[in-house]
């Protein structure tokens, strides 16, 4: 059988269905723009010096620049999936809050809540699947532990709710959401009801690096919508952690529990650098992102959490907003100094160290000497969700060249002083 890491697989070709054959890379070569058009939408970029600036006015301006959202949220339920990767307070060992490093900042969430309320949203729901040691605790408690002004956020709108989506939450059963784009790995997912019971879905993510995928933006943020308390019930070997969502999704070592949508092809590649970009694309197809908001005012570079060796605090001073998640992530990647059409052997998708604690057989793909990940944006393009071609994206606000903060150079200490 040919090496699946060296060729465009049959599953890739079926998923692309002629839309973006050029987006699927061979041997890490840079991808050409797709021959057939895929969706595009405007993206707004802003330079922001501090979380203390008037972010309400800033978001209102950015939303106007991308065509306005009032007609989309008025009288509707808006759900925000926020990025709270890692344990509460993790960043404090370096004298910083989680909002300054790995989490979206509470001021960003508060400002978005206020803007949606001003635009006439009937209900605003703030969602996340909390860190493992907090399972079962209300989401508000997790946020309060990190110093969030939960009462202030609640007062910003007529009806503001919080829900931990790692399990059933307030519902009696999970919602099954089918992948509406061309699926790569899963045809559907079982998710907390909140991802179905909303009219306008927002991915609010941190602009940061990721140890296994290179970068994490609005598309990667959706991994957190998968409920650990469901997928973590999959079969596991004796002595294994009781929560094994990664074994189901990252490595495909065990199937999802009975009664949950199963993989299309259980014989497909098990390497996480191949699986995860495709899985994330499937998630974006199951719960389409209506608005992507990326917090890069302050962040972390070199990894997604402060507990990872070599990570650094950074102040790119950026906000990026768009209606199409692939387009928005492509622009954000460019402001981070990366080529949004980069192949698997180019930065940021070539990875310099193996993640700790992962099964040894998953660390390096067959025939390779280092870990890599395929480009999630190109997987989204191949599935027909949106374009990663900057020449086709209508950029509003600050030009990329004026906004750019070179993550790679700053991480390596090579950026000019």
C-alpha positions in Angstrom: 0.0 0.0 0.0 1.4 3.5 -0.9 2.6 5.7 2.0 -0.5 7.8 2.9 1.7 10.6 4.0 3.3 11.0 0.6 0.3 11.1 -1.7 -3.1 12.7 -2.0 -5.3 9.9 -0.7 -8.5 8.8 -2.3 -10.5 10.1 0.6 -8.9 13.5 0.1 -9.9 13.5 -3.5 -13.5 12.5 -2.8 -13.7 15.2 -0.1 -12.3 17.8 -2.5 -14.7 16.6 -5.2 -12.9 18.8 -7.8 -13.3 22.0 -5.8 -9.7 22.3 -4.5 -7.4 19.6 -5.8 -4.6 22.0 -5.7 -5.1 22.7 -2.0 -4.1 19.1 -1.1 -0.3 19.1 -0.8 2.2 16.5 -1.7 5.6 16.3 0.2 4.9 19.6 1.9 4.9 21.7 -1.3 3.1 25.0 -1.1 -0.5 24.6 -2.3 -1.7 26.4 -5.4 -5.0 28.3 -5.3 -7.9 26.0 -6.2 -9.0 25.9 -9.8 -12.7 26.1 -8.9 -14.2 28.8 -6.7 -15.0 28.2 -3.0 -16.8 30.7 -0.7 -15.2 33.9 0.4 -16.2 36.7 2.8 -14.6 40.0 4.0 -12.3 39.9 7.0 -11.5 42.9 9.2 -8.1 43.4 11.0 -7.5 45.9 13.8 -4.5 47.0 15.8 -5.3 47.1 19.5 -2.8 48.2 22.1 -4.6 47.0 25.2 -7.6 45.1 26.6 -8.5 48.4 28.4 -9.4 50.1 25.1 -13.0 50.5 24.1 -13.5 47.1 22.6 -17.3 47.6 22.2 -16.7 50.5 19.8 -14.0 48.5 18.1 -16.1 45.4 17.5 -19.0 47.6 16.2 -16.6 49.1 13.7 -15.2 45.8 12.6 -18.7 44.2 12.2 -19.7 47.2 10.1 -16.6 46.7 7.9 -17.6 43.1 7.2 -21.2 43.9 6.3 -22.9 44.2 9.6 -24.5 41.5 11.8 -27.6 43.3 13.2 -29.9 41.6 10.7 -28.4 38.2 11.6 -28.7 38.4 15.4 -31.8 40.6 16.1 -34.3 38.6 18.0 -32.1 35.5 17.9 -30.1 33.3 20.2 -26.4 33.9 19.8 -24.0 31.3 21.1 -20.3 32.0 21.7 -17.9 29.1 22.0 -14.9 30.6 23.9 -11.4 29.2 24.0 -10.4 28.3 27.6 -7.6 25.8 26.9 -5.9 24.5 30.1 -6.5 24.8 33.8 -7.8 28.0 35.3 -5.0 30.3 36.5 -2.3 28.3 34.7 -0.6 31.5 33.4 -0.2 33.0 36.9 3.1 31.2 37.5 4.6 33.7 35.0 2.7 36.6 36.6 -0.1 36.7 34.0 -3.7 35.8 33.8 -5.0 33.0 31.5 -6.7 35.8 29.4 -3.2 37.2 28.7 -1.8 33.9 27.5 -3.9 30.8 26.5 -7.5 31.9 27.1 -9.6 34.5 25.3 -9.7 37.6 27.5 -12.8 38.3 29.5 -12.8 41.9 28.2 -13.2 40.5 24.7 -16.1 38.3 25.7 -17.7 41.1 27.7 -17.5 43.5 24.8 -18.9 40.9 22.3 -21.8 40.3 24.7 -22.5 44.0 24.9 -22.4 44.4 21.1 -24.7 41.5 20.4 -27.1 42.9 23.0 -27.0 46.3 21.3 -27.6 44.6 17.9 -30.8 43.2 19.4 -29.9 39.6 20.3 -32.7 38.0 22.4 -30.4 35.6 24.2 -26.6 35.2 24.5 -25.1 31.9 25.5 -21.4 31.5 26.5 -20.2 28.0 26.0 -17.1 25.9 26.6 -16.1 22.4 27.7 -14.1 22.9 30.8 -10.8 21.5 31.9 -10.8 18.0 33.3 -10.5 18.7 37.0 -13.5 21.0 36.7 -15.9 18.5 35.2 -19.4 18.9 36.7 -18.8 22.5 37.9 -20.8 25.3 36.5 -18.9 27.2 33.8 -19.4 30.4 35.8 -17.3 28.9 38.6 -14.4 28.2 36.3 -14.5 31.8 35.0 -14.8 33.2 38.5 -11.7 31.2 39.6 -9.7 33.1 37.0 -11.0 36.5 38.0 -13.7 37.1 35.4 -16.4 39.6 36.1 -19.2 37.2 35.4 -21.9 39.5 36.9 -20.7 42.3 34.6 -20.9 40.1 31.5 -24.4 38.9 32.5 -25.5 42.5 32.9 -24.3 43.4 29.4 -27.4 41.7 27.8 -31.0 41.0 28.4 -30.5 37.3 28.9 -26.9 36.0 29.2 -26.4 32.3 30.1 -23.4 30.1 30.6 -23.2 26.4 30.0 -20.5 23.8 30.2 -20.9 21.7 27.1 -18.7 18.8 28.1 -21.8 16.8 28.8 -25.6 16.9 28.5 -25.8 20.1 30.5 -29.5 21.3 30.7 -30.8 18.7 28.1 -31.8 15.1 28.5 -30.1 13.9 25.3 -27.3 14.9 22.9 -28.1 16.6 19.6 -26.8 14.8 16.5 -25.4 17.3 14.0 -24.7 16.1 10.5 -21.6 17.3 8.6 -23.0 19.7 5.9 -19.7 20.1 4.1 -17.9 17.1 2.4 -16.9 14.9 5.3 -13.4 13.5 5.8 -13.6 11.3 8.8 -17.0 11.6 10.6 -20.5 12.0 9.0 -22.0 13.5 12.1 -21.3 14.3 15.8 -23.2 14.0 19.0 -23.0 17.4 20.8 -24.5 19.4 23.7 -27.9 20.8 22.8 -26.5 24.4 22.9 -24.8 23.9 19.5 -28.1 23.1 17.9 -30.3 25.5 19.9 -28.8 28.7 18.6 -29.4 30.9 15.6 -26.0 32.5 15.3 -22.8 30.7 16.3 -19.6 32.5 17.1 -16.1 30.9 17.5 -14.1 33.2 19.9 -10.5 31.9 19.8 -7.0 32.9 20.8 -4.4 33.6 18.1 -1.6 31.3 19.3 0.6 28.4 18.3 -0.3 24.8 18.9 2.1 22.0 19.8 0.5 19.4 17.6 -1.2 21.5 14.8 1.1 24.5 14.5 -1.5 27.1 15.1 -4.9 27.2 16.7 -7.5 29.7 15.4 -11.3 29.7 14.9 -11.5 26.3 13.3 -9.3 24.5 15.9 -11.5 26.1 18.6 -14.3 23.8 17.7 -12.5 20.7 19.0 -13.8 21.9 22.3 -17.4 21.4 21.3 -17.0 17.6 21.5 -18.3 16.4 24.9 -15.6 14.5 26.8 -18.3 13.0 29.0 -19.7 11.2 26.0 -16.7 10.5 23.8 -14.7 9.8 26.9 -16.9 6.8 27.5 -15.4 4.9 24.6 -13.8 1.5 25.3 -10.4 1.9 26.9 -7.7 -0.5 28.1 -7.3 -1.3 31.8 -5.4 1.5 33.7 -6.1 4.1 31.0 -7.4 7.6 31.9 -11.1 7.6 32.3 -11.4 10.4 29.8 -10.2 9.3 26.4 -11.6 11.8 23.9 -8.1 12.1 22.4 -8.0 8.3 21.8 -11.2 8.6 19.7 -10.3 11.7 17.8 -6.6 12.3 17.7 -5.5 8.8 17.1 -8.5 6.7 16.2 -7.4 4.0 18.6 -10.9 3.3 19.9 -14.3 4.0 18.3 -16.8 6.3 19.8 -19.3 4.7 22.2 -22.2 2.6 20.7 -25.0 4.8 19.5 -22.7 7.7 18.6 -21.9 8.4 14.9 -19.0 6.3 13.8 -16.1 6.9 11.4 -16.8 6.7 7.7 -13.7 4.5 7.2 -12.1 3.0 10.3 -9.2 1.8 8.2 -8.1 5.4 7.3 -4.8 6.9 8.6 -4.4 6.9 12.4 -1.7 9.6 12.5 -3.0 12.7 14.4 -1.3 15.2 12.1 -3.4 13.7 9.3 -6.6 13.1 11.4 -7.0 16.3 13.4 -7.1 18.9 10.5 -9.7 16.7 8.8 -11.7 16.2 12.0 -11.7 19.9 12.7 -13.0 20.5 9.2 -15.8 18.0 9.8 -16.7 19.8 13.0 -16.9 23.1 11.2 -19.2 21.4 8.7 -21.4 20.0 11.4 -21.7 23.2 13.4 -20.9 26.0 10.9 -19.3 29.1 12.3 -21.4 32.2 11.5 -18.8 34.6 12.9 -15.1 34.0 13.7 -13.5 36.4 16.3 -9.7 36.0 17.0 -8.1 37.5 20.1 -4.4 38.3 19.4 -4.1 41.4 21.7 -2.0 39.3 24.1 -1.3 35.6 23.6 1.2 32.8 23.9 3.7 31.7 21.3 5.5 28.4 20.9 2.5 26.3 22.1 -1.1 26.5 23.3 -0.6 26.5 27.0 1.8 28.1 29.5 2.6 24.6 31.0 4.5 23.7 27.8 8.3 24.2 27.8 9.6 27.0 25.6 6.3 29.0 25.4 6.5 32.8 25.6 4.1 35.6 26.3 3.6 38.0 23.4 1.7 41.2 22.6 0.8 41.1 18.9 -1.9 43.7 19.5 -4.4 42.2 17.0 -8.1 41.5 16.6 -9.3 39.6 13.5 -13.0 39.2 12.6 -14.8 37.5 9.7 -18.0 35.7 8.7 -16.1 32.8 7.0 -13.9 30.7 9.3 -11.4 29.6 6.6 -11.0 33.1 5.3 -10.7 34.6 8.8 -8.1 32.0 9.8 -6.1 32.5 6.6 -5.9 36.3 7.2 -5.0 35.7 10.9 -2.2 33.2 9.9 -0.8 35.8 7.5 -0.7 38.5 10.3 1.2 35.9 12.4 3.8 35.8 9.7 2.7 32.4 8.2 1.7 31.5 4.7 -1.9 30.3 4.9 -1.3 28.0 2.0 1.8 26.4 3.5 2.3 22.7 3.2 2.9 20.1 6.0 6.7 20.6 5.9 6.6 24.4 6.2 6.2 26.6 9.2 4.0 26.4 11.3 3.0 22.9 10.3 6.4 21.3 10.6 6.9 20.8 14.3 10.2 20.8 16.1 9.4 18.6 19.1 7.2 15.7 19.9 4.3 16.3 22.3 4.8 14.6 25.7 2.4 12.0 27.0 1.2 10.8 23.6 1.5 7.2 22.4 4.9 6.6 21.0 3.6 5.2 17.7 1.8 8.5 17.1 4.8 10.9 17.6 6.3 10.7 14.1 4.5 9.5 11.0 5.9 6.6 9.0 8.9 7.5 7.0 9.4 10.9 8.7 12.0 12.2 11.1 9.8 14.9 12.8 6.1 15.5 13.5 4.0 17.5 11.1 0.4 18.4 10.7 -1.6 19.1 7.5 -2.9 22.6 7.0 -6.4 22.9 8.6 -7.3 25.9 6.4 -6.5 23.9 3.3 -8.6 21.0 4.5 -11.5 23.5 5.0 -10.9 24.8 1.5 -10.9 21.2 0.1 -14.2 20.5 1.8 -15.7 23.6 0.2 -16.2 25.7 3.4 -14.1 28.7 2.4 -11.0 30.0 0.6 -7.5 30.3 2.1 -6.3 32.3 -0.9 -5.5 35.8 0.3 -5.9 37.2 -3.2 -9.6 36.2 -3.1 -10.3 37.6 0.4 -11.6 41.2 0.8 -9.5 42.6 3.6 -10.9 45.5 5.6 -9.2 47.6 8.3 -5.5 47.4 8.8 -3.4 45.9 5.9 -1.6 42.6 6.7 1.8 44.2 6.2 1.0 46.8 8.8 -0.5 44.4 11.3 2.0 41.5 11.0 3.6 40.2 14.2 6.0 37.4 13.2 5.3 34.6 15.7 8.1 32.4 14.5 10.7 35.2 14.7 9.6 36.3 18.2 9.4 32.7 19.5 13.0 32.1 18.3 14.2 35.5 19.5 15.0 36.6 16.0 12.6 39.5 15.8 14.1 43.0 15.5 14.1 44.9 18.8 
